[in-house]
Amino acid sequence: MEIARLDPERYAEASAVLARAFHDDPAWVWLIPNAVRRARILPLLFRSGFDATAGDVWSTAGVVRGAARWLPPGRPDVRVGATLRALVWTPARLGRATGAYLAYGRSVEAMRAEVARGPHWYLAGLGVDPGAQRQGLGGALLQPGIEGAARANLPAVLLTNNAANLSFYAAHGFEVVRESETPQGGPPAWAMVKRP
C-alpha cells in the first residue's frame, strides 16, 4: 500500500477520517460527551490542528482512508496565524468544554516535554477510517516518522489516551515510558517512545 504526503488542499478529507477514527476515543468522549455534538465538532478540531501545526501529514495515496501527522524536529511546532485563529473560534465551538480542551492540550505537551527532552519525531495523531482498520494502514502510516527518526538517530514519541492502542504501538517498537491523567482528573494517557 502506498503512503504519500497529503496535499494541504485535502486536509478536510483527512480531518473527516480522523473525526470518525477518534469518535469513541476516551479523550474526545471526556471532552465532548454528546456523541452527535462530537461528530459535528471533531472534523473542525482536526482541521484546525492540521492548519496550526507545522507537521507533515501522511495519508493513503488516492482515497484518504487514514492519516498521520508527524512533527519532525527543527521546525516550530505551531503556525502562529492559524493558532491565533483557532484560539478565537474554539470557544465558540466548544463552549463550556473550552477550558477542559485547553487544559488537555497543556497536559499533553507537558507530558511530551517530560519524556522527550531533546530533539525527536512526534506523532501528533494517527487514525484510520473505522471501515478500513485492521488492514495494515496504521502501521504503514507510522513508517514516515519512524524512518525519519531512524535516519536522524532520534527517538519517535507519541501519546495515546486509548489503552486499546498500546499493543499496536508496542508491535511497532514503542514502549510505554510514562502514564498519567491528561489533565489531572481527565482521561488516562500513555507516553510511548521508540528509541533509535
Secondary structure as a PSIPRED ss2 file (coil, helix, strand):
# PSIPRED VFORMAT (PSIPRED V4.0)

   1 M C   1.000  0.000  0.000
   2 E C   1.000  0.000  0.000
   3 I E   0.000  0.000  1.000
   4 A E   0.000  0.000  1.000
   5 R E   0.000  0.000  1.000
   6 L C   1.000  0.000  0.000
   7 D C   1.000  0.000  0.000
   8 P H   0.000  1.000  0.000
   9 E H   0.000  1.000  0.000
  10 R H   0.000  1.000  0.000
  11 Y H   0.000  1.000  0.000
  12 A H   0.000  1.000  0.000
  13 E H   0.000  1.000  0.000
  14 A H   0.000  1.000  0.000
  15 S H   0.000  1.000  0.000
  16 A H   0.000  1.000  0.000
  17 V H   0.000  1.000  0.000
  18 L H   0.000  1.000  0.000
  19 A H   0.000  1.000  0.000
  20 R H   0.000  1.000  0.000
  21 A H   0.000  1.000  0.000
  22 F C   1.000  0.000  0.000
  23 H C   1.000  0.000  0.000
  24 D C   1.000  0.000  0.000
  25 D C   1.000  0.000  0.000
  26 P H   0.000  1.000  0.000
  27 A H   0.000  1.000  0.000
  28 W H   0.000  1.000  0.000
  29 V H   0.000  1.000  0.000
  30 W H   0.000  1.000  0.000
  31 L H   0.000  1.000  0.000
  32 I C   1.000  0.000  0.000
  33 P C   1.000  0.000  0.000
  34 N C   1.000  0.000  0.000
  35 A H   0.000  1.000  0.000
  36 V H   0.000  1.000  0.000
  37 R H   0.000  1.000  0.000
  38 R H   0.000  1.000  0.000
  39 A H   0.000  1.000  0.000
  40 R H   0.000  1.000  0.000
  41 I H   0.000  1.000  0.000
  42 L H   0.000  1.000  0.000
  43 P H   0.000  1.000  0.000
  44 L H   0.000  1.000  0.000
  45 L H   0.000  1.000  0.000
  46 F H   0.000  1.000  0.000
  47 R H   0.000  1.000  0.000
  48 S H   0.000  1.000  0.000
  49 G H   0.000  1.000  0.000
  50 F H   0.000  1.000  0.000
  51 D H   0.000  1.000  0.000
  52 A H   0.000  1.000  0.000
  53 T E   0.000  0.000  1.000
  54 A C   1.000  0.000  0.000
  55 G C   1.000  0.000  0.000
  56 D E   0.000  0.000  1.000
  57 V E   0.000  0.000  1.000
  58 W E   0.000  0.000  1.000
  59 S E   0.000  0.000  1.000
  60 T E   0.000  0.000  1.000
  61 A C   1.000  0.000  0.000
  62 G C   1.000  0.000  0.000
  63 V C   1.000  0.000  0.000
  64 V C   1.000  0.000  0.000
  65 R C   1.000  0.000  0.000
  66 G E   0.000  0.000  1.000
  67 A E   0.000  0.000  1.000
  68 A E   0.000  0.000  1.000
  69 R E   0.000  0.000  1.000
  70 W E   0.000  0.000  1.000
  71 L E   0.000  0.000  1.000
  72 P C   1.000  0.000  0.000
  73 P C   1.000  0.000  0.000
  74 G C   1.000  0.000  0.000
  75 R C   1.000  0.000  0.000
  76 P C   1.000  0.000  0.000
  77 D C   1.000  0.000  0.000
  78 V E   0.000  0.000  1.000
  79 R C   1.000  0.000  0.000
  80 V H   0.000  1.000  0.000
  81 G H   0.000  1.000  0.000
  82 A H   0.000  1.000  0.000
  83 T H   0.000  1.000  0.000
  84 L H   0.000  1.000  0.000
  85 R H   0.000  1.000  0.000
  86 A H   0.000  1.000  0.000
  87 L H   0.000  1.000  0.000
  88 V H   0.000  1.000  0.000
  89 W H   0.000  1.000  0.000
  90 T H   0.000  1.000  0.000
  91 P H   0.000  1.000  0.000
  92 A H   0.000  1.000  0.000
  93 R H   0.000  1.000  0.000
  94 L H   0.000  1.000  0.000
  95 G H   0.000  1.000  0.000
  96 R H   0.000  1.000  0.000
  97 A H   0.000  1.000  0.000
  98 T H   0.000  1.000  0.000
  99 G H   0.000  1.000  0.000
 100 A H   0.000  1.000  0.000
 101 Y H   0.000  1.000  0.000
 102 L H   0.000  1.000  0.000
 103 A H   0.000  1.000  0.000
 104 Y H   0.000  1.000  0.000
 105 G H   0.000  1.000  0.000
 106 R H   0.000  1.000  0.000
 107 S H   0.000  1.000  0.000
 108 V H   0.000  1.000  0.000
 109 E H   0.000  1.000  0.000
 110 A H   0.000  1.000  0.000
 111 M H   0.000  1.000  0.000
 112 R H   0.000  1.000  0.000
 113 A H   0.000  1.000  0.000
 114 E H   0.000  1.000  0.000
 115 V H   0.000  1.000  0.000
 116 A C   1.000  0.000  0.000
 117 R C   1.000  0.000  0.000
 118 G C   1.000  0.000  0.000
 119 P C   1.000  0.000  0.000
 120 H C   1.000  0.000  0.000
 121 W E   0.000  0.000  1.000
 122 Y E   0.000  0.000  1.000
 123 L E   0.000  0.000  1.000
 124 A E   0.000  0.000  1.000
 125 G E   0.000  0.000  1.000
 126 L E   0.000  0.000  1.000
 127 G E   0.000  0.000  1.000
 128 V E   0.000  0.000  1.000
 129 D C   1.000  0.000  0.000
 130 P H   0.000  1.000  0.000
 131 G H   0.000  1.000  0.000
 132 A H   0.000  1.000  0.000
 133 Q C   1.000  0.000  0.000
 134 R C   1.000  0.000  0.000
 135 Q C   1.000  0.000  0.000
 136 G C   1.000  0.000  0.000
 137 L H   0.000  1.000  0.000
 138 G H   0.000  1.000  0.000
 139 G H   0.000  1.000  0.000
 140 A H   0.000  1.000  0.000
 141 L H   0.000  1.000  0.000
 142 L H   0.000  1.000  0.000
 143 Q H   0.000  1.000  0.000
 144 P H   0.000  1.000  0.000
 145 G H   0.000  1.000  0.000
 146 I H   0.000  1.000  0.000
 147 E H   0.000  1.000  0.000
 148 G H   0.000  1.000  0.000
 149 A H   0.000  1.000  0.000
 150 A H   0.000  1.000  0.000
 151 R H   0.000  1.000  0.000
 152 A C   1.000  0.000  0.000
 153 N C   1.000  0.000  0.000
 154 L C   1.000  0.000  0.000
 155 P C   1.000  0.000  0.000
 156 A E   0.000  0.000  1.000
 157 V E   0.000  0.000  1.000
 158 L E   0.000  0.000  1.000
 159 L E   0.000  0.000  1.000
 160 T E   0.000  0.000  1.000
 161 N C   1.000  0.000  0.000
 162 N C   1.000  0.000  0.000
 163 A H   0.000  1.000  0.000
 164 A H   0.000  1.000  0.000
 165 N H   0.000  1.000  0.000
 166 L H   0.000  1.000  0.000
 167 S H   0.000  1.000  0.000
 168 F H   0.000  1.000  0.000
 169 Y H   0.000  1.000  0.000
 170 A H   0.000  1.000  0.000
 171 A H   0.000  1.000  0.000
 172 H C   1.000  0.000  0.000
 173 G C   1.000  0.000  0.000
 174 F C   1.000  0.000  0.000
 175 E E   0.000  0.000  1.000
 176 V E   0.000  0.000  1.000
 177 V E   0.000  0.000  1.000
 178 R E   0.000  0.000  1.000
 179 E E   0.000  0.000  1.000
 180 S E   0.000  0.000  1.000
 181 E E   0.000  0.000  1.000
 182 T C   1.000  0.000  0.000
 183 P C   1.000  0.000  0.000
 184 Q C   1.000  0.000  0.000
 185 G C   1.000  0.000  0.000
 186 G C   1.000  0.000  0.000
 187 P C   1.000  0.000  0.000
 188 P E   0.000  0.000  1.000
 189 A E   0.000  0.000  1.000
 190 W E   0.000  0.000  1.000
 191 A E   0.000  0.000  1.000
 192 M E   0.000  0.000  1.000
 193 V E   0.000  0.000  1.000
 194 K E   0.000  0.000  1.000
 195 R C   1.000  0.000  0.000
 196 P C   1.000  0.000  0.000
